[in-house]
Amino acid sequence: MAYNLLEVERTYQSLSTLVLEDLDKQFRAKRIKGTEYADTYQALMNTVLSLSFETPSKDEQTQLYARQREGFDDDLRRKMLDIQMNTWAMMFSSGLLTETPAIITSDEVSDLYCYMKEQVLSEPCNFVTP
């Protein structure tokens, strides 16, 4: 697994600063003495080092999961548009509809089409309504 060393270093710096500040408070308050300080320091810094490598990876996973959820939403919108358009087409071809539904004559379908195109292709939609 490749690590973003800048993120690892940033995480290490922030965690170690917090841990060392608390450890120093405990030492000044005489709650930790002599070798306990060294043992505690070593254990805490090992934990900080481990967490420094885990945290950026978890942030990337969280971003990936968020994008996957967006992708599921995009897929649902596309399927809904596809179902609706196929239903209207079938109703028109079978003669069940004699007038065009208002949603088709308004810009709502064009807006939905442009939204889907922008989501998939990441480029602006220049759809011109006739």
PLY file of the C-alpha trace (Angstrom):
ply
format ascii 1.0
element vertex 130
property float x
property float y
property float z
element edge 129
property int vertex1
property int vertex2
end_header
0.00 0.00 0.00
1.34 3.41 -0.94
1.24 6.05 1.76
0.96 9.77 1.37
3.97 10.68 3.50
2.89 14.29 3.89
-0.41 13.16 5.41
1.39 10.63 7.60
3.81 13.30 8.83
0.99 15.79 9.46
-0.95 13.19 11.43
2.17 12.16 13.37
2.97 15.77 14.27
-0.52 16.54 15.53
-0.89 13.30 17.49
2.58 13.43 19.01
2.08 17.05 20.08
-1.14 16.14 21.89
0.36 13.05 23.52
3.54 14.79 24.64
1.64 17.75 26.11
-0.51 15.40 28.16
2.46 13.28 29.18
4.35 16.38 30.36
1.32 17.51 32.40
1.21 14.11 34.07
4.96 14.26 34.78
4.80 17.80 36.23
1.88 16.73 38.42
4.15 13.90 39.68
1.71 11.22 38.55
4.42 9.64 36.38
7.97 9.27 37.71
11.36 8.07 36.47
11.24 4.93 34.38
7.43 5.06 34.17
7.85 8.20 32.07
10.20 6.43 29.64
8.01 3.33 29.43
4.87 5.40 28.92
6.60 7.61 26.35
7.73 4.58 24.36
4.31 2.93 24.40
2.49 6.13 23.46
4.88 7.01 20.64
4.56 3.50 19.20
0.80 3.98 19.21
1.14 7.44 17.64
3.36 6.02 14.91
0.88 3.23 14.16
-2.06 5.62 14.08
-0.14 8.01 11.83
-0.12 5.39 9.09
-3.71 4.26 9.66
-5.50 7.61 9.76
-4.75 8.88 6.20
-5.69 5.47 4.82
-9.02 5.60 6.67
-9.63 9.12 5.33
-9.10 7.83 1.80
-11.48 4.93 2.47
-14.10 7.34 3.77
-13.77 9.46 0.61
-14.02 6.32 -1.53
-17.17 5.19 0.28
-18.71 8.65 -0.14
-18.01 8.55 -3.90
-19.47 5.06 -4.11
-22.66 6.28 -2.46
-22.79 9.15 -4.96
-22.29 6.62 -7.75
-25.21 4.55 -6.49
-27.35 7.69 -6.44
-26.23 8.58 -9.97
-27.06 5.08 -11.17
-30.49 5.26 -9.55
-31.22 8.61 -11.25
-30.14 7.19 -14.60
-32.32 4.12 -14.16
-35.29 6.24 -13.11
-34.89 8.46 -16.19
-34.51 5.41 -18.42
-37.63 3.74 -16.99
-39.66 6.94 -17.29
-38.58 7.60 -20.88
-39.23 3.97 -21.91
-42.67 4.08 -20.27
-43.61 7.28 -22.10
-42.31 5.91 -25.38
-44.35 2.73 -24.97
-47.46 4.69 -24.02
-47.05 6.98 -27.07
-46.46 4.11 -29.47
-49.47 2.15 -28.16
-51.78 5.17 -28.36
-52.45 5.38 -24.62
-51.25 8.97 -24.57
-52.69 11.43 -27.00
-50.96 14.49 -25.55
-47.38 15.05 -24.55
-46.98 14.97 -20.73
-46.15 18.34 -19.21
-42.80 17.13 -17.85
-41.60 16.42 -21.40
-42.67 19.79 -22.78
-41.11 21.65 -19.83
-37.37 21.81 -19.24
-37.43 19.21 -16.44
-36.34 16.31 -18.63
-33.64 18.43 -20.27
-32.42 19.51 -16.83
-32.33 15.92 -15.62
-30.50 14.83 -18.79
-27.93 17.61 -18.35
-27.48 16.75 -14.68
-26.80 13.10 -15.51
-24.42 14.00 -18.33
-22.47 16.37 -16.10
-22.22 13.73 -13.36
-20.98 11.02 -15.71
-18.72 13.02 -18.00
-17.72 15.79 -15.56
-18.28 18.40 -18.23
-20.95 21.05 -18.61
-24.06 20.23 -20.61
-24.90 22.70 -23.37
-28.29 21.25 -24.17
-30.45 23.72 -26.09
-34.18 23.19 -25.88
-35.81 23.49 -29.34
0 1
1 2
2 3
3 4
4 5
5 6
6 7
7 8
8 9
9 10
10 11
11 12
12 13
13 14
14 15
15 16
16 17
17 18
18 19
19 20
20 21
21 22
22 23
23 24
24 25
25 26
26 27
27 28
28 29
29 30
30 31
31 32
32 33
33 34
34 35
35 36
36 37
37 38
38 39
39 40
40 41
41 42
42 43
43 44
44 45
45 46
46 47
47 48
48 49
49 50
50 51
51 52
52 53
53 54
54 55
55 56
56 57
57 58
58 59
59 60
60 61
61 62
62 63
63 64
64 65
65 66
66 67
67 68
68 69
69 70
70 71
71 72
72 73
73 74
74 75
75 76
76 77
77 78
78 79
79 80
80 81
81 82
82 83
83 84
84 85
85 86
86 87
87 88
88 89
89 90
90 91
91 92
92 93
93 94
94 95
95 96
96 97
97 98
98 99
99 100
100 101
101 102
102 103
103 104
104 105
105 106
106 107
107 108
108 109
109 110
110 111
111 112
112 113
113 114
114 115
115 116
116 117
117 118
118 119
119 120
120 121
121 122
122 123
123 124
124 125
125 126
126 127
127 128
128 129
